[in-house]
Amino acid sequence: MKFLVTTAIPAPGMHILEAAGEVRVPDRQLSAGELRRECSSRDVDVVVAQLTDVFDRAVLEDATIKGISNYAVGYDNVDVASATRRGILVGNTPGVLTDATADIAMLLLLATARRCVEADRFVRAGKYQGWQPELLLGSDVSGATLGLVGFGRIARATAERALGFGMTVRYTARSGPVPAERLGHLAGRVQFAEWDDLVRTSDFISLHVPLTDATHHLVDEKTLRAMKPTACLVNTSRGPVVDEKALVEALRSGEIAGAGLDVYEDEPALADGLADLPNTTLLPHVGSATCSVRATMAEVCANNAVAMARGEMPAHAVNPEAWR
């Protein structure tokens, strides 16, 4: 079995792959043309990929690989329809990083509300001269309303944490209200809201949706105008869910109070002016960045790849219909 690993993944992932077959790791990120040639070379069974590796229709047009094992929960970097037509399975790593990403969502919420980045810089710059009544006043979290956009695993884990901080938690989902029997211990503790109402009334909005045509620029200039001027936006989902240029203008003008971001529209680049804004908390896509989570992701990803190479259905297939 032959594996192309576009970027080496943590242990035990590489060990699993090396025990199963031949592993090749390029010394740099492959261009679209190079990736296309590898996928159609008949010298690769499975590609172990990162979100930065784009498998669009052109890359997959003549592909002969059996599968793409994404080292991520998301798979918006893969044209799944094209992969399915070619009989190429696509795997991901769901359920592994739920708690870690929910922790980061709450970290961004708290840090932005209490102006932690500003405060840290203030102290390091030697400006701290002692306690002052109005020094770096922030926003209350306890008693505030959190609006969750999407209500999958990570959003629910974020809801649990927010409830522990005494927040009122509301959510919106394209499928509508979740039946009480499916909410489990969250039944009666979270409330459904329609999109417009959620945007208008939330003190904090946290995004937990996949990137699709329907969610691209879901938070745009119109949405930002509708938010409270005291509200903060948190994004741990996908960067293009937010119109980043519109967000910069909204933060500059005071249309909203702040933003905490772990993902960006054109990673690793930031929209002009975003890094200069004091009312932001900016992280380098570290939602899943704990040692145990990244190791488990690597194990799941590698096992998906080995199963695909063997002609077996992987534990986590995005498109099992590709077998048909």
FENPE-V345950 format. One line per field, one symbol per residue. ss: DSSP state (A for helix, B for strand, O for the rest). phi: phi as a letter, one per 20 degrees, with the letter a starting at -180 (. if undefined). psi: psi as a letter, one per 20 degrees, with the letter a starting at -180 (. if undefined). A space follows every 50 residues. Layout:
ss=???
phi=???
psi=???
This chain:
ss=OBBBBOOOOOOOAAAAAAAAOBBBOOOOOOOAAAAAAAAOOOOOOBBBBO OOOOBOAAAAOOOOOOBBBBOOOOOOOBOAAAAAAOOOBBBOOOOOOAAA AAAAAAAAAAAAAOOAAAAAAAAAOOOOOOOOOOOOOOOOOOOOBBBBBO OOAAAAAAAAAAAAOOOBBBBBOOOOOOOAAAAAAAOOOBBBOOAAAAAA AOOBBBBOOOOOOOOOOOBOAAAAAAOOOOOBBBBOOOAAABOAAAAAAA AAAOOOOBBBBOOOOBOOBOOOOAAAOOOBBBOOOOOOOOAAAAAAAAAA AAAAAAAAAOOOOOOOBOOAAAAO
phi=.cdddfbgdffegfffffferedccfeafffgfffffffdemdcecdedd ffeedegffegdfdfeacdeeaffbfedfffffffemdfcdbcfmedgff ffffffgffffffelffgfffgffemefdofcgcflfddfdgnedddedn begfffffggffffemeedcbcbfenfeggfeemfegndccfbfgfffff deeccdebcfecgfdflgedgffffffffeecdcccecgffdfffffgff ffenfceabccdccfcgefdfgnffeffecdddeldgdecgfffffgfff fffgfffffendfffcdfcgfgfe
psi=pppoohppqrqjghggghhhbpppoqjrpqrgghhghghjijjpgpporr hioonahghigkqjqhroopmrgqkiipnhgggghjkpqpqamqihjggg hhghghgggghggjlhgggghgghjjiojrpqhkplpbqqgpirppopoq lbggghhhggghhhjkqppqqqqhiaqpqhhiiciipiiqqqqqgggggh iqhpppplqrorhhipkgoaggghhiqqijqqppojeqgihpnhghgghh hgijhrhrqopiqqhlqjqqqpigiiphkqooqllkhjmqghghghghgg gghggggghikqprhnphmhihh.
